[in-house]
Amino acid sequence: MKWAVIVVRSLMGLLFLFASITFLFKLITPPPPTGAMKTFSDGLMASRYLMPTVKVIELACGLAFLSGRFVPLATVLIAPIIVNIVLVHAFLAPEGLPLAIFLVLANGFLAYHHRESYRPLFKM
């Protein structure tokens, strides 16, 4: 079980690290979106603060997953971002849905593994 946690944690960490660094430093130019995804993307970029904020959170969580420190906090912080990734791919860009589902399962697996860390949150 310990090895599975390390592998899942590392895969998630690398994925979020790659996505955030390439966005923040503009290392890769993604293909231009089309249709409804273009409208959605344009709206996100028009806000000017939302995507950089999301990518900084992804960077912090990616580093936490890779280092193995603060993993319970990282799973909580990244959960709303993963929900949005799933919804965007479910409704606007279905080609990315398998990766989004992997993120849901991986984050759920890590949260379950660290379930003792969340017990105080549910005490009256």
Residue pairs with C-beta under 8 A, 6 or more apart in sequence:
1 113
4 109
5 109
5 110
5 113
6 68
8 106
8 109
8 110
9 65
9 66
9 68
9 71
9 110
10 65
10 66
11 106
12 62
12 65
12 78
12 103
12 106
12 107
12 110
13 61
13 62
13 63
13 64
13 65
13 66
13 67
14 62
14 66
15 62
15 99
15 103
16 58
16 59
16 61
16 62
16 65
16 78
17 58
17 59
17 62
17 63
17 66
18 62
19 55
19 58
19 62
20 55
20 56
20 58
20 59
20 62
21 27
21 59
22 28
23 51
23 55
24 52
24 55
24 56
24 59
32 38
33 40
33 41
33 93
35 92
36 91
36 92
37 88
37 92
37 93
40 88
40 92
44 50
44 51
45 51
54 81
57 77
57 78
57 81
58 78
58 81
60 74
60 77
61 74
61 77
61 78
64 70
64 71
64 73
64 74
65 71
65 74
65 110
71 110
71 114
72 111
72 114
72 117
72 118
75 107
75 110
75 111
75 114
76 111
78 107
79 107
79 111
82 100
82 103
82 104
82 107
85 96
85 100
85 103
86 97
86 100
86 101
86 103
86 104
88 96
88 100
89 95
89 96
89 97
89 99
89 100
90 97
90 100
111 118
